[in-house]
Amino acid sequence: MQDLEHNTAAFLRTIARNPAIKHEVMHSPAIYELLFSAAKRFVTGEKRTDLLVRAHELADLGYRLSAEYIGENTQDAEACREAKDELLQLAQACGTIKRPIGISFDLSHVGLLLNRKLALSHAFELADEAMRQGHGLMISMEEAAKTGAILEVYEQLANERRNVGITLQVHQHRTIEDVTRLLRLPGKIRLVKGAFQESPEVALGRSKELNERYLILAEQCVTAGHEVSFATHDSLLIDELERRGYLRERHAELELLYGVRPELAKQKREEGVAVRLYLTYGKEWFLYLCHRLAEYPPQVHQAVADMLEPERLQAPGY
Ligand SMILES: Cc1cc2nc3c(=O)[nH]c(=O)nc-3n(C[C@H](O)[C@H](O)[C@H](O)COP(=O)(O)OP(=O)(O)OC[C@H]3O[C@@H](n4cnc5c(N)ncnc54)[C@H](O)[C@@H]3O)c2cc1C
């Protein structure tokens, strides 16, 4: 069974990156609709208003929120500007929600692949709008090949804007050094294991060693009194973070992706832990869906059931 799950995960990660398959999904209405009914477990919908409806409901229950307009690797300047404008409107619309929101995005969605200055100026605009609305801006981390460029842009931003945070992938070896430097900046650090397949020279695979490294970096953030988000669904890690008291630190929170382990989010919230949920919307959900299924292959069964019976998704369990 373990081999079967491993192969399923490898297959999903491969098709996630295949442009011909993605094109087929996006341009065949029947396939799009079918797969989208599975994606809806993890993505609030195609439109900003879909995210906002869910965000209001979850904020009323007491959750903190992150909000992302899905997209990455945008190749032309006009599309980068459009993505930035959509994110600006998202930040404005989130102004009505009375819980701290982190507007989350990929720098490659707003220009990183074209020119770093463009990505930086778009990110400044986003940080300023988020600030006006009383919210934060959170930069996601992408494939290891982009880490240097992402951190360079982040460091310039974070030197001037206090409301900008950065996601760090614990699996990348370089993160051990990066975190020491980044802790000197005010921005929140979100610790994730890392979603992308990387070579052993660059990153650790899922392992006990990876979890140990996660806890070492978590300890560094907590000891520094730094704002930190523990973004993981791994019960072994969450239990250990809880045992050490890290989840109860004033500057710390547990962050889960919308649709993944809602019962755990509810339980932790009811126990008094600050829980943040990561909400997404948009049409570029194919890669996002593949990653979620690859991370926990039993969810493939759930995805098939969701395709057959979309009404299953009406009560997500928060
Ligand atoms: C808020 C947030 C933001 C993120 N941002 C980024 C980013 O910017 N860049 C990036 O590369 N990655 C990002 N990720 C993804 C992250 O890197 C991991 O790929 C993802 O969280 C899966 O790793 P994990 O730590 O949850 O545990 P995993 O190693 O995937 O799982 C460990 C164990 O947890 C349990 N488990 C996991 N899922 C389930 C489930 N659905 N039901 C029951 N048990 C389950 C299983 O026992 C599993 O063996 C983000 C994740 C979160 C939560």
The ligand as an ORCA input file, in Angstrom:
! r2SCAN-3c Opt
* xyz 0 1
  C      -0.822     27.543      5.347
  C       0.108     26.806      4.428
  C       0.844     27.506      3.497
  C       1.716     26.825      2.641
  N       2.499     27.532      1.777
  C       3.438     26.878      1.069
  C       4.385     27.572      0.271
  O       4.383     28.803      0.187
  N       5.309     26.847     -0.418
  C       5.360     25.482     -0.331
  O       6.244     24.872     -0.935
  N       4.469     24.804      0.416
  C       3.519     25.448      1.108
  N       2.637     24.743      1.863
  C       2.582     23.257      1.740
  C       3.607     22.590      2.638
  O       4.900     22.827      2.169
  C       3.370     21.078      2.659
  O       3.546     20.575      1.366
  C       2.013     20.681      3.162
  O       1.639     21.407      4.284
  C       2.021     19.192      3.544
  O       2.986     18.942      4.534
  P       2.587     18.739      6.056
  O       3.575     19.419      6.925
  O       1.200     19.211      6.228
  O       2.686     17.211      6.339
  P       2.916     15.956      5.392
  O       4.353     15.584      5.470
  O       2.315     16.137      4.041
  O       2.024     14.885      6.122
  C       2.471     14.308      7.332
  C       1.377     13.456      7.942
  O       0.265     14.261      8.300
  C      -0.918     13.501      8.177
  N      -1.844     14.122      7.214
  C      -1.523     14.967      6.224
  N      -2.629     15.324      5.553
  C      -3.648     14.670      6.136
  C      -5.044     14.618      5.919
  N      -5.625     15.324      4.945
  N      -5.796     13.851      6.711
  C      -5.231     13.135      7.714
  N      -3.900     13.135      7.970
  C      -3.144     13.892      7.204
  C      -0.511     12.127      7.677
  O      -0.345     11.305      8.785
  C       0.813     12.399      7.022
  O       1.650     11.278      6.977
  C       1.792     25.408      2.731
  C       1.056     24.716      3.689
  C       0.229     25.396      4.542
  C      -0.530     24.615      5.586
*
